[in-house]
Amino acid sequence: MQEFLLILKGDGMNHLSPNELQGILEDYKSWVGELGEDYLGGQRLEENGALLRSKNDAILTDGPFLESKEIIAGFFLIQAKNQKEANAIALSSPHLGLYSIEVRPIAFPKMS
């Protein structure tokens, strides 16, 4: 099995009502349950942060840094047999439609 990072981009949940948010949360819990051991983790990210370009920079840029459609809203770490299976997992996510999802393979295996 290979690890993949599913990167959620956009501001999809910022426009939902509390009831809609609750529905997405329930769908998310079901989706994670269906993935079982193939779900390795994930988190929603805050919109604020800092952008550093080099160690010599004395000035930090406070975020958000991009247009709302490009903001990284969160991520999931999954395992799958290959890119095709990872893409299928991303397509099954309840977040697709609210966010775009970029699927990227992890370059190096886990260190023991």
Z-matrix of the N, CA and C atoms (Angstrom, degrees):
N
C 1 1.454
C 2 1.525 1 109.40
N 3 1.306 2 115.03 1 145.78
C 4 1.456 3 122.22 2 179.08
C 5 1.527 4 109.05 3 -115.03
N 6 1.329 5 116.38 4 148.83
C 7 1.459 6 120.54 5 177.86
C 8 1.523 7 110.50 6 -92.08
N 9 1.344 8 115.05 7 144.56
C 10 1.459 9 122.65 8 179.69
C 11 1.519 10 109.10 9 -134.50
N 12 1.320 11 115.29 10 145.79
C 13 1.455 12 121.78 11 174.59
C 14 1.520 13 108.13 12 -104.57
N 15 1.325 14 116.44 13 123.60
C 16 1.461 15 121.85 14 174.10
C 17 1.520 16 106.25 15 -98.74
N 18 1.323 17 116.68 16 115.02
C 19 1.460 18 122.35 17 -175.52
C 20 1.522 19 108.51 18 -102.90
N 21 1.323 20 116.83 19 117.38
C 22 1.465 21 122.01 20 179.77
C 23 1.520 22 109.20 21 -88.90
N 24 1.337 23 116.02 22 125.18
C 25 1.465 24 120.97 23 -178.19
C 26 1.517 25 110.22 24 -121.19
N 27 1.330 26 115.81 25 137.56
C 28 1.454 27 121.63 26 177.65
C 29 1.512 28 111.25 27 124.99
N 30 1.314 29 115.33 28 -173.87
C 31 1.469 30 120.67 29 179.26
C 32 1.517 31 110.45 30 -125.23
N 33 1.318 32 116.81 31 35.52
C 34 1.455 33 123.59 32 -172.09
C 35 1.510 34 117.01 33 -53.48
N 36 1.318 35 119.02 34 -39.36
C 37 1.462 36 120.02 35 -175.23
C 38 1.519 37 112.54 36 -85.75
N 39 1.329 38 117.53 37 -8.12
C 40 1.466 39 120.27 38 -179.34
C 41 1.517 40 112.87 39 -69.03
N 42 1.322 41 117.81 40 -16.08
C 43 1.465 42 121.42 41 -174.70
C 44 1.531 43 112.93 42 -109.68
N 45 1.330 44 116.89 43 10.72
C 46 1.463 45 120.06 44 -176.60
C 47 1.525 46 111.36 45 -94.36
N 48 1.322 47 114.80 46 150.99
C 49 1.464 48 120.74 47 174.69
C 50 1.530 49 108.79 48 -75.80
N 51 1.335 50 118.12 49 164.67
C 52 1.466 51 120.31 50 176.50
C 53 1.533 52 112.70 51 -56.18
N 54 1.332 53 118.00 52 -38.86
C 55 1.467 54 120.49 53 178.60
C 56 1.523 55 111.40 54 -65.86
N 57 1.330 56 116.27 55 -40.59
C 58 1.466 57 119.97 56 178.01
C 59 1.528 58 110.79 57 -65.75
N 60 1.326 59 116.83 58 -39.63
C 61 1.464 60 120.89 59 176.86
C 62 1.521 61 111.28 60 -61.88
N 63 1.326 62 116.65 61 -41.76
C 64 1.462 63 120.82 62 178.46
C 65 1.524 64 110.60 63 -62.49
N 66 1.329 65 116.94 64 -40.73
C 67 1.462 66 120.88 65 178.08
C 68 1.518 67 112.28 66 -63.03
N 69 1.329 68 116.38 67 -42.21
C 70 1.465 69 120.57 68 177.67
C 71 1.528 70 110.29 69 -63.77
N 72 1.327 71 117.30 70 -40.38
C 73 1.461 72 121.26 71 178.66
C 74 1.524 73 110.86 72 -61.40
N 75 1.317 74 117.36 73 -43.33
C 76 1.469 75 120.80 74 177.92
C 77 1.530 76 110.97 75 -64.23
N 78 1.340 77 116.89 76 -43.07
C 79 1.470 78 120.83 77 177.30
C 80 1.525 79 110.65 78 -61.83
N 81 1.319 80 116.51 79 -40.17
C 82 1.462 81 122.12 80 179.21
C 83 1.528 82 110.66 81 -62.47
N 84 1.337 83 117.33 82 -45.91
C 85 1.465 84 121.00 83 179.15
C 86 1.523 85 110.93 84 -60.22
N 87 1.321 86 117.25 85 -41.46
C 88 1.466 87 121.16 86 178.16
C 89 1.523 88 110.69 87 -64.56
N 90 1.335 89 116.67 88 -43.71
C 91 1.463 90 121.94 89 -179.30
C 92 1.525 91 110.76 90 -61.32
N 93 1.335 92 117.01 91 -45.28
C 94 1.464 93 121.21 92 178.23
C 95 1.529 94 109.97 93 -62.34
N 96 1.329 95 117.05 94 -41.01
C 97 1.457 96 120.70 95 177.72
C 98 1.517 97 112.25 96 -61.13
N 99 1.329 98 117.01 97 -40.08
C 100 1.464 99 121.39 98 178.32
C 101 1.527 100 111.49 99 -66.86
N 102 1.322 101 117.55 100 -34.61
C 103 1.467 102 120.62 101 179.67
C 104 1.523 103 111.75 102 -71.28
N 105 1.320 104 117.07 103 -28.57
C 106 1.460 105 120.52 104 178.78
C 107 1.525 106 112.11 105 58.44
N 108 1.335 107 116.41 106 -128.87
C 109 1.463 108 121.48 107 -176.82
C 110 1.527 109 113.35 108 -70.77
N 111 1.334 110 117.79 109 -11.60
C 112 1.470 111 120.22 110 178.08
C 113 1.526 112 111.93 111 -76.57
N 114 1.331 113 117.48 112 -14.91
C 115 1.467 114 122.13 113 174.43
C 116 1.523 115 107.41 114 -88.68
N 117 1.325 116 116.94 115 117.64
C 118 1.457 117 120.92 116 -176.76
C 119 1.524 118 113.13 117 -103.55
N 120 1.333 119 117.35 118 -14.66
C 121 1.458 120 120.01 119 178.36
C 122 1.513 121 111.72 120 152.29
N 123 1.313 122 115.18 121 175.10
C 124 1.453 123 120.58 122 178.48
C 125 1.511 124 110.60 123 172.71
N 126 1.326 125 115.48 124 159.90
C 127 1.457 126 120.90 125 -179.96
C 128 1.515 127 110.26 126 -153.38
N 129 1.316 128 115.19 127 152.64
C 130 1.464 129 121.94 128 169.01
C 131 1.521 130 106.49 129 -86.09
N 132 1.321 131 117.41 130 142.96
C 133 1.459 132 121.11 131 -178.54
C 134 1.524 133 110.76 132 -106.48
N 135 1.318 134 116.08 133 147.87
C 136 1.458 135 122.29 134 172.95
C 137 1.527 136 108.35 135 -70.57
N 138 1.323 137 116.89 136 153.47
C 139 1.461 138 120.18 137 178.64
C 140 1.523 139 112.27 138 -77.91
N 141 1.325 140 117.92 139 -23.89
C 142 1.459 141 119.72 140 -179.34
C 143 1.525 142 109.97 141 -86.75
N 144 1.311 143 116.56 142 165.84
C 145 1.453 144 122.43 143 -179.49
C 146 1.509 145 109.19 144 164.48
N 147 1.302 146 116.94 145 -161.19
C 148 1.459 147 121.79 146 179.22
C 149 1.515 148 109.01 147 -136.29
N 150 1.317 149 116.05 148 145.97
C 151 1.454 150 122.81 149 177.41
C 152 1.518 151 107.99 150 -114.14
N 153 1.329 152 116.90 151 117.43
C 154 1.464 153 122.82 152 -179.95
C 155 1.522 154 107.78 153 -111.98
N 156 1.307 155 117.31 154 133.44
C 157 1.467 156 120.95 155 -178.20
C 158 1.526 157 112.70 156 -106.02
N 159 1.327 158 118.26 157 -25.59
C 160 1.465 159 120.75 158 176.54
C 161 1.522 160 108.91 159 -159.72
N 162 1.306 161 115.99 160 163.23
C 163 1.462 162 120.68 161 179.43
C 164 1.521 163 112.00 162 -67.58
N 165 1.312 164 117.26 163 -21.63
C 166 1.462 165 121.48 164 -177.47
C 167 1.523 166 113.42 165 -86.45
N 168 1.332 167 117.68 166 -8.74
C 169 1.465 168 120.30 167 -179.51
C 170 1.526 169 110.31 168 -68.77
N 171 1.306 170 115.81 169 126.76
C 172 1.459 171 120.26 170 176.53
C 173 1.520 172 110.86 171 -89.09
N 174 1.342 173 116.96 172 -17.41
C 175 1.459 174 121.37 173 -176.28
C 176 1.521 175 109.34 174 -108.04
N 177 1.299 176 116.12 175 131.39
C 178 1.454 177 122.43 176 174.69
C 179 1.514 178 108.04 177 -100.11
N 180 1.308 179 116.43 178 141.57
C 181 1.457 180 120.54 179 175.07
C 182 1.514 181 107.93 180 -97.72
N 183 1.315 182 117.23 181 122.61
C 184 1.456 183 120.94 182 177.48
C 185 1.514 184 109.20 183 -83.59
N 186 1.359 185 116.96 184 142.66
C 187 1.459 186 121.92 185 -176.35
C 188 1.508 187 112.19 186 -86.84
N 189 1.321 188 119.70 187 -179.18
C 190 1.467 189 124.33 188 4.11
C 191 1.526 190 112.10 189 -71.74
N 192 1.328 191 114.49 190 157.98
C 193 1.447 192 120.73 191 -168.83
C 194 1.518 193 114.08 192 -108.23
N 195 1.289 194 118.14 193 -18.93
C 196 1.455 195 122.08 194 -171.79
C 197 1.516 196 111.07 195 -127.85
N 198 1.321 197 115.39 196 173.26
C 199 1.454 198 120.03 197 171.40
C 200 1.520 199 108.40 198 -62.46
N 201 1.318 200 116.98 199 155.28
C 202 1.464 201 120.58 200 -175.23
C 203 1.519 202 112.64 201 -58.07
N 204 1.327 203 119.34 202 -32.07
C 205 1.464 204 120.78 203 -179.80
C 206 1.521 205 112.07 204 -70.31
N 207 1.350 206 117.44 205 -15.81
C 208 1.453 207 121.36 206 -178.00
C 209 1.523 208 113.16 207 -106.57
N 210 1.326 209 118.27 208 -5.29
C 211 1.461 210 121.38 209 -179.27
C 212 1.524 211 109.28 210 -63.22
N 213 1.333 212 115.99 211 132.70
C 214 1.459 213 119.77 212 174.60
C 215 1.520 214 106.74 213 -81.24
N 216 1.324 215 115.35 214 110.85
C 217 1.461 216 121.68 215 -173.99
C 218 1.521 217 112.31 216 -88.93
N 219 1.322 218 116.75 217 -24.27
C 220 1.450 219 120.47 218 -178.17
C 221 1.510 220 110.53 219 176.54
N 222 1.323 221 114.66 220 -175.44
C 223 1.459 222 119.41 221 -178.88
C 224 1.521 223 110.13 222 -153.59
N 225 1.317 224 114.43 223 158.51
C 226 1.461 225 122.71 224 170.03
C 227 1.515 226 107.22 225 -128.95
N 228 1.304 227 116.78 226 142.78
C 229 1.454 228 122.48 227 172.19
C 230 1.521 229 106.52 228 -110.22
N 231 1.327 230 115.73 229 123.59
C 232 1.463 231 120.78 230 -178.45
C 233 1.523 232 109.24 231 -129.70
N 234 1.313 233 115.38 232 169.93
C 235 1.457 234 120.42 233 168.88
C 236 1.517 235 108.18 234 -123.22
N 237 1.325 236 114.96 235 144.67
C 238 1.458 237 121.48 236 -178.79
C 239 1.526 238 108.34 237 -152.17
N 240 1.332 239 115.43 238 163.33
C 241 1.470 240 119.96 239 -179.72
C 242 1.520 241 111.90 240 -66.76
N 243 1.340 242 116.46 241 -36.18
C 244 1.462 243 120.82 242 -175.25
C 245 1.532 244 109.10 243 -163.07
N 246 1.330 245 115.79 244 179.90
C 247 1.469 246 121.28 245 -178.81
C 248 1.526 247 111.31 246 -60.21
N 249 1.318 248 116.49 247 -39.65
C 250 1.468 249 120.31 248 -178.53
C 251 1.530 250 110.75 249 -60.91
N 252 1.325 251 116.77 250 -45.33
C 253 1.465 252 120.04 251 179.13
C 254 1.532 253 110.96 252 -67.43
N 255 1.329 254 117.56 253 -38.37
C 256 1.468 255 120.64 254 177.53
C 257 1.526 256 110.55 255 -62.94
N 258 1.333 257 116.84 256 -40.55
C 259 1.468 258 120.46 257 176.79
C 260 1.522 259 110.86 258 -62.08
N 261 1.338 260 116.86 259 -40.35
C 262 1.466 261 120.92 260 179.09
C 263 1.530 262 110.58 261 -63.98
N 264 1.322 263 117.04 262 -39.16
C 265 1.462 264 120.66 263 177.28
C 266 1.528 265 109.78 264 -63.14
N 267 1.330 266 116.78 265 -44.44
C 268 1.470 267 120.55 266 178.33
C 269 1.524 268 110.84 267 -61.52
N 270 1.324 269 116.88 268 -40.28
C 271 1.469 270 120.51 269 179.04
C 272 1.521 271 112.23 270 -63.83
N 273 1.333 272 117.07 271 -25.97
C 274 1.467 273 120.79 272 -179.64
C 275 1.531 274 112.54 273 -85.71
N 276 1.328 275 117.80 274 -5.94
C 277 1.465 276 121.74 275 -176.58
C 278 1.525 277 111.56 276 -67.69
N 279 1.334 278 117.61 277 135.67
C 280 1.466 279 120.28 278 175.67
C 281 1.531 280 112.23 279 -67.51
N 282 1.306 281 117.52 280 -11.21
C 283 1.463 282 121.39 281 -179.96
C 284 1.523 283 112.39 282 -82.79
N 285 1.328 284 117.65 283 -19.34
C 286 1.458 285 120.38 284 179.93
C 287 1.521 286 108.83 285 -66.53
N 288 1.289 287 116.44 286 131.39
C 289 1.462 288 121.98 287 -173.17
C 290 1.519 289 109.87 288 107.93
N 291 1.339 290 116.35 289 -44.37
C 292 1.467 291 120.40 290 171.33
C 293 1.523 292 109.54 291 -78.08
N 294 1.309 293 115.55 292 -35.49
C 295 1.456 294 123.27 293 -179.58
C 296 1.517 295 108.84 294 -131.00
N 297 1.322 296 115.76 295 157.93
C 298 1.455 297 119.00 296 163.58
C 299 1.528 298 105.49 297 -86.64
N 300 1.317 299 116.55 298 151.98
C 301 1.459 300 120.46 299 -178.44
C 302 1.524 301 108.69 300 -125.49
N 303 1.319 302 115.24 301 120.51
C 304 1.461 303 121.65 302 174.97
C 305 1.520 304 107.49 303 -95.30
N 306 1.325 305 117.53 304 131.66
C 307 1.466 306 122.80 305 -178.00
C 308 1.524 307 107.75 306 -110.01
N 309 1.339 308 116.22 307 117.57
C 310 1.464 309 120.75 308 -176.98
C 311 1.523 310 110.04 309 -127.89
N 312 1.342 311 117.34 310 130.43
C 313 1.462 312 119.74 311 175.09
C 314 1.530 313 110.41 312 -71.52
N 315 1.318 314 115.77 313 144.90
C 316 1.458 315 121.28 314 174.13
C 317 1.527 316 106.91 315 -77.38
N 318 1.325 317 116.98 316 130.53
C 319 1.461 318 121.58 317 -171.65
C 320 1.526 319 113.74 318 -70.80
N 321 1.309 320 117.48 319 -36.26
C 322 1.453 321 120.22 320 -175.62
C 323 1.520 322 110.19 321 -120.47
N 324 1.327 323 116.72 322 145.25
C 325 1.471 324 118.71 323 177.18
C 326 1.530 325 110.61 324 -68.12
N 327 1.330 326 114.98 325 164.08
C 328 1.463 327 120.60 326 178.46
C 329 1.521 328 110.28 327 -58.42
N 330 1.328 329 115.31 328 142.99
C 331 1.460 330 120.22 329 174.90
C 332 1.518 331 108.12 330 -89.15
N 333 1.298 332 116.28 331 135.19
C 334 1.469 333 120.31 332 -179.54
C 335 1.496 334 111.29 333 -86.79
